[in-house]
Amino acid sequence: MAEHGTSRNPGGPSCVTPQDGCLPPPLRGGLEGFGLPAGLAALLADARAEADGALFDDRRTLSRLIGRPTTPMAETVAVALAAL
């Protein structure tokens, strides 16, 4: 998961995974900056941190379900932007 950090946020902080302990506080602060109450911002940041680890599956379950290899998000976005 950590190897995807730079592709998620080029030029941003080097640690973006919840295991590194730096995702929830900046995310929480950003959500509060958008006007969310502190309690809701904390709840959403914690849920995001939990989901990042909980959704990881290296057994290729999604590929088997959809019958093809999955496509990296960066590739999907690049194709979509090229179509504009």
N, C-alpha and C positions, 0 to 999 in steps of 0.2 A: 504494500500500500504506500509506503513512504516514497518509492520511486516515482509515483504519480504526482507527488507534491509540486514539483516544478512545472508540470504541464497544466495543473489546475490554476496556478497563480504565478505566471512568469514574472520574475523580478520581485516577487513578494517574499515574505518570510520563508526561511528554509524549512521550518517545522510547521506542517499544516495538519498533521495527524493528531487525533486525540491522545494517543499514547505519549506524544511528546509534551503534552500538557499545555499547548499554546493555542489550540483552536477555540475552545469555549469562551475564554475571556474576551478575545478580540471580536468574536462573533456576537457575544452578548452585548458588548459595547456598541457595536454597529447597529444592532437591533434597537437598543435604547436610543441611539442617535436618530433613528427613524421615528421615534416617538412611542415605541412600545413600552408598556410598564415594565419595571425592573424584574418583577416576578415572572411575567410571561416571556421576557427576553431570556432569562435564565433557564426556564423550562425548555424553550425551543433550542437553545444552545446545547443543553445537556442531551436532549433527544437526538440532535444532529450528531453529537459525539458518540452516542450509543449506536446509532444506526450505521455510522461509518464502519465500525468493527463488526456489527451484527450481520450486516448484509454481505460481507465478504464470503465468497465460496469458491475455492479453487478446484472443485470437483466438476466444473463445466456443466452444471445442472441447467443453466439457462440455454446454453448451446444445444444440449440434448432436447430441451423442450421446444425450441424454435426450429430445430432441424438444420442449423447452419452455425458457423462460428460467429461469435459476437463481434461487433465493430467498436473499436475504441472511440470514446466520445470526441476526441480531438479530430479524428477522421470524419466522423459524422457531421460535426460543425463545419469543417473545411468544405465538404461536399455541398452542404446547405448554403454556405456563403458564396461558393462558386456559382451556384444556380441563380443567384440574385441578379 
